[in-house]
Amino acid sequence: MRRRTGLAIAGAVALAWGEWLNWRWSRALVGSRAGAAEAVVVLGYRNPQATANVINRWRVRTGMRSLAADGGTRVIFSGGATGGGAAEAQLMADYAKSVLEFDGTVRLEDRSATTWENITNVIPLLEDVDRIAIASQPAHALKARAYLRRQRPDLAERLVRADDYRLGEWMVAKPLLALYGLWTLRGLHADERKLSG
């Protein structure tokens, strides 16, 4: 009985830790900048099949719920082709239009193979917006925001929070996502690591 209680407590602590860390990452390196023109950048994930995979569908839904209420938002899908198939950007845009019935402004960046390249290649599409939200899992979005800070600090001042964290969403996976996030964020500068938890 004591062992089961210990396992239950350890499980509850792991779930709470995963929630807290993802919540914290979703709020790092963002501000509350105002402005009418907004861009939501949705980052792709390895997608060798002919339709958007589960991770890319999640990221697209995150992007869609991050849209400004006034409708003045463009969505930029970013990601190149993997395995010789269609570009991740195109697969995500197709999912947003056909399944989620999104009929707003869409831009595609279909050459990137890494998060660094995602940011490098979307910069020309961000020059004229007031607010920038990056949609992905919280740790990945934080990494992308840190990359934007390194490449274009002036544009990074326009970063706002995407709706990438929701309490209980993917709850069982969040401890694993948190561990993976810690591993992927290990290369950030000390000040960025401090902000990310």
MIZA-847837 format. One record per residue (C-alpha): residue number from 1; residue in three letters; x, y, z. Coordinates in Angstrom, 1 decimal. Example, Ala and Ser with C-alpha at 12.3 -4.5 7.8 and 13.67 -1.06 7.14 Angstrom:
# residues 2
{gudo=1	guke=ALA	x=12.3	y=-4.5	z=7.8}
{gudo=2	guke=SER	x=13.7	y=-1.1	z=7.1}
***
This chain:
# residues 197
{gudo=1	guke=MET	x=0.0	y=0.0	z=0.0}
{gudo=2	guke=ARG	x=2.8	y=2.4	z=0.9}
{gudo=3	guke=ARG	x=4.5	y=1.7	z=-2.4}
{gudo=4	guke=ARG	x=1.3	y=2.5	z=-4.4}
{gudo=5	guke=THR	x=0.9	y=5.7	z=-2.4}
{gudo=6	guke=GLY	x=4.5	y=6.7	z=-3.1}
{gudo=7	guke=LEU	x=4.0	y=6.0	z=-6.9}
{gudo=8	guke=ALA	x=0.8	y=8.0	z=-6.9}
{gudo=9	guke=ILE	x=2.5	y=11.0	z=-5.2}
{gudo=10	guke=ALA	x=5.5	y=10.7	z=-7.6}
{gudo=11	guke=GLY	x=3.1	y=10.6	z=-10.6}
{gudo=12	guke=ALA	x=1.2	y=13.7	z=-9.3}
{gudo=13	guke=VAL	x=4.5	y=15.6	z=-8.7}
{gudo=14	guke=ALA	x=5.7	y=14.7	z=-12.2}
{gudo=15	guke=LEU	x=2.4	y=15.9	z=-13.8}
{gudo=16	guke=ALA	x=2.5	y=19.1	z=-11.8}
{gudo=17	guke=TRP	x=6.1	y=19.7	z=-12.7}
{gudo=18	guke=GLY	x=5.3	y=19.2	z=-16.4}
{gudo=19	guke=GLU	x=2.4	y=21.6	z=-16.2}
{gudo=20	guke=TRP	x=4.4	y=24.2	z=-14.4}
{gudo=21	guke=LEU	x=7.4	y=24.1	z=-16.7}
{gudo=22	guke=ASN	x=5.3	y=24.3	z=-19.9}
{gudo=23	guke=TRP	x=3.3	y=27.1	z=-18.4}
{gudo=24	guke=ARG	x=6.5	y=29.0	z=-17.5}
{gudo=25	guke=TRP	x=8.1	y=28.5	z=-20.9}
{gudo=26	guke=SER	x=4.9	y=29.7	z=-22.7}
{gudo=27	guke=ARG	x=5.4	y=33.1	z=-20.9}
{gudo=28	guke=ALA	x=9.1	y=33.6	z=-21.4}
{gudo=29	guke=LEU	x=10.6	y=36.2	z=-23.8}
{gudo=30	guke=VAL	x=7.2	y=37.7	z=-24.7}
{gudo=31	guke=GLY	x=5.7	y=41.1	z=-24.0}
{gudo=32	guke=SER	x=2.3	y=42.7	z=-24.3}
{gudo=33	guke=ARG	x=2.9	y=44.9	z=-27.3}
{gudo=34	guke=ALA	x=-0.2	y=46.5	z=-28.9}
{gudo=35	guke=GLY	x=-0.9	y=47.0	z=-32.6}
{gudo=36	guke=ALA	x=-3.3	y=46.1	z=-35.4}
{gudo=37	guke=ALA	x=-1.1	y=44.0	z=-37.6}
{gudo=38	guke=GLU	x=-0.2	y=40.6	z=-36.2}
{gudo=39	guke=ALA	x=1.5	y=37.4	z=-37.5}
{gudo=40	guke=VAL	x=1.2	y=34.0	z=-36.0}
{gudo=41	guke=VAL	x=4.1	y=31.8	z=-37.0}
{gudo=42	guke=VAL	x=3.3	y=28.1	z=-36.9}
{gudo=43	guke=LEU	x=6.4	y=25.9	z=-36.8}
{gudo=44	guke=GLY	x=6.4	y=22.6	z=-38.6}
{gudo=45	guke=TYR	x=7.6	y=19.2	z=-37.3}
{gudo=46	guke=ARG	x=9.0	y=16.3	z=-39.3}
{gudo=47	guke=ASN	x=6.2	y=15.1	z=-41.5}
{gudo=48	guke=PRO	x=7.1	y=12.5	z=-44.1}
{gudo=49	guke=GLN	x=3.5	y=11.4	z=-44.8}
{gudo=50	guke=ALA	x=1.0	y=13.0	z=-47.2}
{gudo=51	guke=THR	x=-1.2	y=14.7	z=-44.5}
{gudo=52	guke=ALA	x=-0.3	y=16.7	z=-41.4}
{gudo=53	guke=ASN	x=0.8	y=14.4	z=-38.5}
{gudo=54	guke=VAL	x=-0.5	y=14.6	z=-35.0}
{gudo=55	guke=ILE	x=2.2	y=17.1	z=-33.8}
{gudo=56	guke=ASN	x=1.6	y=19.4	z=-36.8}
{gudo=57	guke=ARG	x=-2.2	y=19.3	z=-36.3}
{gudo=58	guke=TRP	x=-1.6	y=20.3	z=-32.7}
{gudo=59	guke=ARG	x=0.6	y=23.1	z=-33.7}
{gudo=60	guke=VAL	x=-1.9	y=24.3	z=-36.3}
{gudo=61	guke=ARG	x=-4.7	y=24.3	z=-33.7}
{gudo=62	guke=THR	x=-2.5	y=26.2	z=-31.4}
{gudo=63	guke=GLY	x=-1.9	y=28.8	z=-34.1}
{gudo=64	guke=MET	x=-5.6	y=29.1	z=-34.9}
{gudo=65	guke=ARG	x=-6.5	y=29.7	z=-31.3}
{gudo=66	guke=SER	x=-3.8	y=32.3	z=-31.1}
{gudo=67	guke=LEU	x=-5.4	y=34.5	z=-33.7}
{gudo=68	guke=ALA	x=-6.3	y=38.0	z=-32.7}
{gudo=69	guke=ALA	x=-10.1	y=38.5	z=-32.3}
{gudo=70	guke=ASP	x=-10.2	y=41.4	z=-34.7}
{gudo=71	guke=GLY	x=-9.2	y=39.3	z=-37.7}
{gudo=72	guke=GLY	x=-6.1	y=41.4	z=-38.5}
{gudo=73	guke=THR	x=-3.8	y=38.4	z=-38.3}
{gudo=74	guke=ARG	x=-1.8	y=36.6	z=-41.0}
{gudo=75	guke=VAL	x=-0.7	y=33.0	z=-40.4}
{gudo=76	guke=ILE	x=2.7	y=32.0	z=-41.5}
{gudo=77	guke=PHE	x=3.3	y=28.2	z=-41.8}
{gudo=78	guke=SER	x=7.0	y=27.4	z=-41.7}
{gudo=79	guke=GLY	x=8.6	y=24.1	z=-42.6}
{gudo=80	guke=GLY	x=10.3	y=22.4	z=-45.6}
{gudo=81	guke=ALA	x=9.8	y=19.0	z=-47.1}
{gudo=82	guke=THR	x=11.0	y=15.9	z=-45.3}
{gudo=83	guke=GLY	x=11.5	y=12.6	z=-47.0}
{gudo=84	guke=GLY	x=10.8	y=13.9	z=-50.5}
{gudo=85	guke=GLY	x=7.1	y=14.7	z=-49.8}
{gudo=86	guke=ALA	x=5.2	y=17.9	z=-49.6}
{gudo=87	guke=ALA	x=6.6	y=20.8	z=-47.4}
{gudo=88	guke=GLU	x=5.4	y=20.8	z=-43.8}
{gudo=89	guke=ALA	x=4.1	y=24.4	z=-44.4}
{gudo=90	guke=GLN	x=1.8	y=23.2	z=-47.2}
{gudo=91	guke=LEU	x=0.5	y=20.2	z=-45.2}
{gudo=92	guke=MET	x=-0.3	y=22.5	z=-42.2}
{gudo=93	guke=ALA	x=-2.0	y=25.1	z=-44.4}
{gudo=94	guke=ASP	x=-4.0	y=22.4	z=-46.0}
{gudo=95	guke=TYR	x=-5.1	y=21.1	z=-42.6}
{gudo=96	guke=ALA	x=-6.0	y=24.6	z=-41.4}
{gudo=97	guke=LYS	x=-8.1	y=25.3	z=-44.5}
{gudo=98	guke=SER	x=-9.8	y=21.9	z=-45.1}
{gudo=99	guke=VAL	x=-10.3	y=20.7	z=-41.5}
{gudo=100	guke=LEU	x=-10.3	y=23.8	z=-39.4}
{gudo=101	guke=GLU	x=-12.0	y=25.9	z=-42.2}
{gudo=102	guke=PHE	x=-9.6	y=28.8	z=-41.8}
{gudo=103	guke=ASP	x=-10.1	y=31.3	z=-44.6}
{gudo=104	guke=GLY	x=-7.8	y=34.1	z=-43.4}
{gudo=105	guke=THR	x=-4.5	y=35.3	z=-44.8}
{gudo=106	guke=VAL	x=-1.9	y=32.6	z=-45.1}
{gudo=107	guke=ARG	x=1.8	y=32.8	z=-46.0}
{gudo=108	guke=LEU	x=4.1	y=29.8	z=-46.6}
{gudo=109	guke=GLU	x=7.7	y=29.4	z=-45.8}
{gudo=110	guke=ASP	x=8.6	y=26.0	z=-47.3}
{gudo=111	guke=ARG	x=12.4	y=25.8	z=-47.3}
{gudo=112	guke=SER	x=13.4	y=25.4	z=-43.6}
{gudo=113	guke=ALA	x=14.8	y=22.2	z=-42.1}
{gudo=114	guke=THR	x=15.7	y=23.5	z=-38.6}
{gudo=115	guke=THR	x=14.2	y=25.9	z=-36.1}
{gudo=116	guke=TRP	x=17.0	y=28.4	z=-36.8}
{gudo=117	guke=GLU	x=16.1	y=28.3	z=-40.5}
{gudo=118	guke=ASN	x=12.4	y=28.6	z=-39.6}
{gudo=119	guke=ILE	x=13.2	y=32.0	z=-38.0}
{gudo=120	guke=THR	x=15.7	y=33.1	z=-40.6}
{gudo=121	guke=ASN	x=13.3	y=32.4	z=-43.4}
{gudo=122	guke=VAL	x=10.2	y=34.0	z=-41.8}
{gudo=123	guke=ILE	x=11.9	y=37.3	z=-40.9}
{gudo=124	guke=PRO	x=11.1	y=38.9	z=-44.3}
{gudo=125	guke=LEU	x=7.4	y=38.1	z=-43.7}
{gudo=126	guke=LEU	x=7.4	y=39.8	z=-40.2}
{gudo=127	guke=GLU	x=8.9	y=43.2	z=-41.1}
{gudo=128	guke=ASP	x=5.6	y=45.0	z=-41.3}
{gudo=129	guke=VAL	x=3.7	y=43.5	z=-38.3}
{gudo=130	guke=ASP	x=3.3	y=45.0	z=-34.9}
{gudo=131	guke=ARG	x=2.9	y=41.8	z=-33.0}
{gudo=132	guke=ILE	x=4.5	y=38.3	z=-33.5}
{gudo=133	guke=ALA	x=3.2	y=35.1	z=-31.9}
{gudo=134	guke=ILE	x=5.1	y=31.8	z=-32.4}
{gudo=135	guke=ALA	x=2.9	y=28.7	z=-32.2}
{gudo=136	guke=SER	x=4.4	y=25.3	z=-31.2}
{gudo=137	guke=GLN	x=4.9	y=23.4	z=-28.0}
{gudo=138	guke=PRO	x=6.0	y=25.8	z=-25.3}
{gudo=139	guke=ALA	x=9.7	y=24.8	z=-25.1}
{gudo=140	guke=HIS	x=10.0	y=24.8	z=-28.9}
{gudo=141	guke=ALA	x=8.3	y=28.2	z=-29.2}
{gudo=142	guke=LEU	x=10.6	y=29.6	z=-26.5}
{gudo=143	guke=LYS	x=13.6	y=28.3	z=-28.5}
{gudo=144	guke=ALA	x=12.3	y=30.0	z=-31.6}
{gudo=145	guke=ARG	x=11.7	y=33.3	z=-29.7}
{gudo=146	guke=ALA	x=15.3	y=33.1	z=-28.4}
{gudo=147	guke=TYR	x=16.5	y=32.6	z=-32.0}
{gudo=148	guke=LEU	x=14.6	y=35.6	z=-33.1}
{gudo=149	guke=ARG	x=16.2	y=37.6	z=-30.3}
{gudo=150	guke=ARG	x=19.6	y=36.6	z=-31.6}
{gudo=151	guke=GLN	x=18.9	y=37.3	z=-35.2}
{gudo=152	guke=ARG	x=16.7	y=40.4	z=-35.0}
{gudo=153	guke=PRO	x=16.4	y=41.9	z=-31.5}
{gudo=154	guke=ASP	x=14.2	y=44.7	z=-33.0}
{gudo=155	guke=LEU	x=11.6	y=42.2	z=-34.2}
{gudo=156	guke=ALA	x=11.9	y=40.2	z=-30.9}
{gudo=157	guke=GLU	x=10.5	y=43.3	z=-29.1}
{gudo=158	guke=ARG	x=7.3	y=42.6	z=-30.9}
{gudo=159	guke=LEU	x=6.9	y=39.1	z=-29.6}
{gudo=160	guke=VAL	x=3.6	y=38.3	z=-27.8}
{gudo=161	guke=ARG	x=2.3	y=35.1	z=-26.2}
{gudo=162	guke=ALA	x=0.7	y=32.5	z=-28.4}
{gudo=163	guke=ASP	x=-2.1	y=30.3	z=-26.8}
{gudo=164	guke=ASP	x=0.4	y=27.4	z=-26.6}
{gudo=165	guke=TYR	x=-0.3	y=26.4	z=-23.0}
{gudo=166	guke=ARG	x=-3.6	y=25.1	z=-21.7}
{gudo=167	guke=LEU	x=-4.0	y=23.5	z=-18.3}
{gudo=168	guke=GLY	x=-4.5	y=19.8	z=-18.7}
{gudo=169	guke=GLU	x=-3.9	y=19.7	z=-22.4}
{gudo=170	guke=TRP	x=-1.6	y=16.7	z=-23.2}
{gudo=171	guke=MET	x=-1.3	y=16.4	z=-19.4}
{gudo=172	guke=VAL	x=0.2	y=12.9	z=-19.4}
{gudo=173	guke=ALA	x=2.7	y=13.8	z=-22.0}
{gudo=174	guke=LYS	x=3.8	y=17.1	z=-20.4}
{gudo=175	guke=PRO	x=6.4	y=15.6	z=-18.1}
{gudo=176	guke=LEU	x=8.0	y=14.0	z=-21.2}
{gudo=177	guke=LEU	x=7.7	y=17.2	z=-23.2}
{gudo=178	guke=ALA	x=9.3	y=19.0	z=-20.2}
{gudo=179	guke=LEU	x=12.3	y=16.7	z=-20.2}
{gudo=180	guke=TYR	x=12.6	y=17.0	z=-23.9}
{gudo=181	guke=GLY	x=12.3	y=20.8	z=-23.6}
{gudo=182	guke=LEU	x=15.1	y=20.9	z=-21.1}
{gudo=183	guke=TRP	x=17.3	y=19.0	z=-23.4}
{gudo=184	guke=THR	x=16.5	y=21.1	z=-26.5}
{gudo=185	guke=LEU	x=16.9	y=24.4	z=-24.5}
{gudo=186	guke=ARG	x=20.3	y=23.5	z=-23.1}
{gudo=187	guke=GLY	x=22.1	y=25.6	z=-25.7}
{gudo=188	guke=LEU	x=20.4	y=28.9	z=-24.9}
{gudo=189	guke=HIS	x=22.5	y=31.7	z=-23.4}
{gudo=190	guke=ALA	x=22.5	y=31.8	z=-19.6}
{gudo=191	guke=ASP	x=20.1	y=34.7	z=-19.4}
{gudo=192	guke=GLU	x=17.7	y=33.0	z=-21.7}
{gudo=193	guke=ARG	x=17.9	y=29.8	z=-19.7}
{gudo=194	guke=LYS	x=17.2	y=31.8	z=-16.6}
{gudo=195	guke=LEU	x=14.1	y=33.3	z=-18.1}
{gudo=196	guke=SER	x=12.9	y=29.8	z=-19.2}
{gudo=197	guke=GLY	x=13.0	y=28.1	z=-15.9}
***
